[in-house]
Amino acid sequence: MMERLFTFIQSAPVAGQAALPQLTPDTVEQSINLWDMAVKGGWIMIVLALLSVICIYIFVERLAVVRRAGKDDPRFMDRIRDYVLGGEQKSALTYCQASDTPAARMIECGLKRLGRPVSDIQTAIENVGNIEVARLERGLPVIATIAGAAPMIGFLGTVTGMVRSFYTMANAGTNVDITMLSGGIYEAMITTVGGLIVGIVALFAYNYLVGRVDRVVNGMEAKTVQFLDILNTPQHTEGNGTQA
C-alpha cells in the first residue's frame, strides 16, 4: 500500500507546474545584429565610421613608413667608419643616399660638412634629425584626437537619443508604454558602444606607433653619437684638421 502511494506521488505533477508557460520561439532572446545596431545609431554612427576609416588609414600608412625607417644595415656605421677614416667621403655619401633612411640622411648631412668644427656638424645633424622625427610623427596627433573624441561623440549621440526618447514619451500623453523608453534607450546606447570601440582601437594604434617611432629615434640618436665619435678619433682629426 505504501509502495503504491509513493509511486503515485512521484508520478503526480508538482503543484503549479501546469501553470508555467512553455517557451516558444517568440520568447527566446534574439541575437543582436551588428549592422542593425549601427543603422539604429543614426548619423552619429556615420561620423564614428568615418573616424574609424581615417584612423585605420593613418595607422597603416604610418606603420609602413616607420618600418622602412627602421630597416638599417646592421653594419651601416661600420662602413661609414671605414669610409670616413679612409678618406672616402664620396663613397660614404653614396652609401647614405642608397640607404635612404632617416639615420642615413642625418649622417649624410654630417658628411657634407666634414672639415668644419664638430659642434657645427652636430648642430646640423640635430636639425636634420628634428625634421626626420617630425616626418615620422606626422598623422599621430590625428589618431590621438580620434582616441579622445570618439567616446565623447558617442556619448553625445546617447544624450541626444535620450532627449528624443523622453520627448516622444511627453507627446504620447496617457498612451505611454515602457517599450517607448526602453527602445529609445537601447538605440541611444548604441552610439556610446560605437564611440568606445573606435576610441579604444585608436588609443592602441596611437601607443603602438609611438613605441615604434621611439625605437627608430633611439637608433638615430645612437648613430649620431657613433658618427661624432668617429669625427673625434685621432686618426680623423689629424688627417682632416677638424676642430672641436
KAQUIGI-V26424 format. One record per residue. N is the residue number from 0. RES is the residue in one letter. SS is DSSP state (hx for helix, st for strand, lp for the rest). PHI is phi in whole degrees, -180 to 180 (999 if undefined). PSI is psi in radians with two decimals (999 if undefined). Layout:
N:RES:SS:PHI:PSI
N:RES:SS:PHI:PSI
This chain:
0:M:lp:999:-0.84
1:M:hx:-64:-0.61
2:E:hx:-66:-0.68
3:R:hx:-67:-0.68
4:L:hx:-65:-0.71
5:F:hx:-65:-0.70
6:T:hx:-65:-0.67
7:F:hx:-65:-0.70
8:I:hx:-66:-0.69
9:Q:hx:-65:-0.65
10:S:hx:-83:-0.26
11:A:lp:-75:2.50
12:P:lp:-70:2.56
13:V:lp:-68:2.52
14:A:lp:-61:2.26
15:G:lp:87:-0.10
16:Q:hx:-67:-0.61
17:A:hx:-68:-0.38
18:A:hx:-79:-0.23
19:L:lp:-72:2.27
20:P:lp:-74:2.53
21:Q:lp:-84:2.39
22:L:lp:-70:2.32
23:T:lp:-114:2.91
24:P:lp:-56:-0.42
25:D:lp:-74:-0.46
26:T:lp:-93:-0.12
27:V:lp:-74:2.41
28:E:lp:-62:2.26
29:Q:lp:-85:2.54
30:S:lp:-74:2.62
31:I:lp:-94:2.19
32:N:lp:-87:2.20
33:L:hx:-64:-0.66
34:W:hx:-65:-0.73
35:D:hx:-63:-0.67
36:M:hx:-62:-0.77
37:A:hx:-64:-0.70
38:V:hx:-66:-0.69
39:K:hx:-71:-0.28
40:G:lp:-71:-0.28
41:G:lp:80:-2.77
42:W:hx:-68:-0.41
43:I:hx:-61:-0.66
44:M:hx:-66:-0.52
45:I:hx:-66:-0.75
46:V:hx:-62:-0.77
47:L:hx:-65:-0.64
48:A:hx:-65:-0.72
49:L:hx:-63:-0.73
50:L:hx:-63:-0.68
51:S:hx:-66:-0.67
52:V:hx:-65:-0.77
53:I:hx:-61:-0.76
54:C:hx:-62:-0.80
55:I:hx:-65:-0.72
56:Y:hx:-62:-0.85
57:I:hx:-64:-0.71
58:F:hx:-62:-0.84
59:V:hx:-65:-0.76
60:E:hx:-66:-0.77
61:R:hx:-68:-0.64
62:L:hx:-63:-0.71
63:A:hx:-64:-0.72
64:V:hx:-65:-0.78
65:V:hx:-67:-0.65
66:R:hx:-64:-0.76
67:R:hx:-63:-0.68
68:A:hx:-67:-0.50
69:G:hx:-90:-0.04
70:K:lp:-89:1.50
71:D:lp:-107:2.64
72:D:lp:-66:2.21
73:P:lp:-57:-0.45
74:R:lp:-100:0.35
75:F:hx:-58:-0.94
76:M:hx:-70:-0.51
77:D:hx:-64:-0.72
78:R:hx:-70:-0.65
79:I:hx:-62:-0.72
80:R:hx:-60:-0.79
81:D:hx:-63:-0.72
82:Y:hx:-66:-0.81
83:V:hx:-67:-0.84
84:L:hx:-69:-0.41
85:G:lp:-88:0.01
86:G:lp:75:0.30
87:E:lp:-98:1.23
88:Q:hx:-67:-0.71
89:K:hx:-65:-0.68
90:S:hx:-65:-0.68
91:A:hx:-65:-0.72
92:L:hx:-64:-0.76
93:T:hx:-62:-0.69
94:Y:hx:-65:-0.72
95:C:hx:-65:-0.73
96:Q:hx:-65:-0.60
97:A:hx:-72:-0.56
98:S:hx:-68:-0.74
99:D:lp:53:0.96
100:T:lp:-127:2.83
101:P:hx:-56:-0.75
102:A:hx:-64:-0.70
103:A:hx:-65:-0.66
104:R:hx:-69:-0.58
105:M:hx:-66:-0.80
106:I:hx:-65:-0.64
107:E:hx:-60:-0.72
108:C:hx:-61:-0.71
109:G:hx:-68:-0.66
110:L:hx:-65:-0.62
111:K:lp:-69:-0.26
112:R:lp:-112:0.33
113:L:lp:-61:2.41
114:G:lp:104:-0.33
115:R:lp:-88:2.95
116:P:lp:-58:2.52
117:V:hx:-60:-0.59
118:S:hx:-63:-0.67
119:D:hx:-67:-0.72
120:I:hx:-63:-0.74
121:Q:hx:-63:-0.73
122:T:hx:-63:-0.74
123:A:hx:-64:-0.73
124:I:hx:-64:-0.73
125:E:hx:-64:-0.65
126:N:hx:-64:-0.77
127:V:hx:-65:-0.67
128:G:hx:-62:-0.70
129:N:hx:-63:-0.67
130:I:hx:-66:-0.74
131:E:hx:-66:-0.69
132:V:hx:-64:-0.71
133:A:hx:-62:-0.64
134:R:hx:-67:-0.70
135:L:hx:-67:-0.61
136:E:lp:-88:0.04
137:R:lp:-62:2.28
138:G:lp:93:-0.36
139:L:hx:-64:-0.68
140:P:hx:-60:-0.54
141:V:hx:-66:-0.77
142:I:hx:-64:-0.70
143:A:hx:-63:-0.68
144:T:hx:-65:-0.73
145:I:hx:-63:-0.71
146:A:hx:-61:-0.62
147:G:hx:-87:-0.57
148:A:hx:-85:-0.56
149:A:hx:-59:-0.83
150:P:hx:-62:-0.63
151:M:hx:-68:-0.69
152:I:hx:-65:-0.73
153:G:hx:-62:-0.71
154:F:hx:-66:-0.62
155:L:hx:-60:-0.74
156:G:hx:-62:-0.64
157:T:hx:-65:-0.76
158:V:hx:-64:-0.81
159:T:hx:-64:-0.63
160:G:hx:-66:-0.68
161:M:hx:-65:-0.69
162:V:hx:-61:-0.77
163:R:hx:-64:-0.68
164:S:hx:-63:-0.83
165:F:hx:-69:-0.55
166:Y:hx:-66:-0.72
167:T:hx:-64:-0.71
168:M:hx:-66:-0.66
169:A:hx:-65:-0.63
170:N:hx:-81:-0.24
171:A:hx:-76:-0.31
172:G:lp:68:-2.22
173:T:lp:-83:-0.08
174:N:lp:-93:0.54
175:V:lp:-71:2.28
176:D:lp:-122:2.52
177:I:hx:-61:-0.47
178:T:hx:-67:-0.44
179:M:hx:-62:-0.82
180:L:hx:-73:-0.78
181:S:hx:-65:-0.70
182:G:hx:-66:-0.71
183:G:hx:-66:-0.72
184:I:hx:-65:-0.71
185:Y:hx:-58:-0.83
186:E:hx:-69:-0.62
187:A:hx:-69:-0.65
188:M:hx:-71:-0.32
189:I:hx:-60:-0.69
190:T:hx:-66:-0.60
191:T:hx:-65:-0.75
192:V:hx:-61:-0.80
193:G:hx:-62:-0.75
194:G:hx:-64:-0.70
195:L:hx:-66:-0.70
196:I:hx:-62:-0.85
197:V:hx:-63:-0.74
198:G:hx:-65:-0.73
199:I:hx:-66:-0.77
200:V:hx:-62:-0.77
201:A:hx:-64:-0.65
202:L:hx:-65:-0.79
203:F:hx:-64:-0.72
204:A:hx:-62:-0.74
205:Y:hx:-63:-0.86
206:N:hx:-64:-0.63
207:Y:hx:-65:-0.79
208:L:hx:-66:-0.68
209:V:hx:-61:-0.72
210:G:hx:-64:-0.71
211:R:hx:-67:-0.71
212:V:hx:-65:-0.71
213:D:hx:-61:-0.68
214:R:hx:-65:-0.69
215:V:hx:-66:-0.75
216:V:hx:-64:-0.70
217:N:hx:-61:-0.68
218:G:hx:-66:-0.67
219:M:hx:-63:-0.76
220:E:hx:-65:-0.68
221:A:hx:-64:-0.72
222:K:hx:-68:-0.60
223:T:hx:-63:-0.77
224:V:hx:-62:-0.74
225:Q:hx:-64:-0.68
226:F:hx:-66:-0.73
227:L:hx:-66:-0.58
228:D:hx:-64:-0.66
229:I:hx:-62:-0.73
230:L:hx:-67:-0.45
231:N:lp:-92:0.02
232:T:lp:-69:2.49
233:P:hx:-57:-0.63
234:Q:hx:-62:-0.67
235:H:hx:-79:-0.75
236:T:hx:-65:-0.63
237:E:hx:-72:-0.62
238:G:hx:-79:-0.47
239:N:hx:-115:-0.21
240:G:lp:69:0.54
241:T:lp:-71:2.35
242:Q:lp:-95:2.63
243:A:lp:-75:999
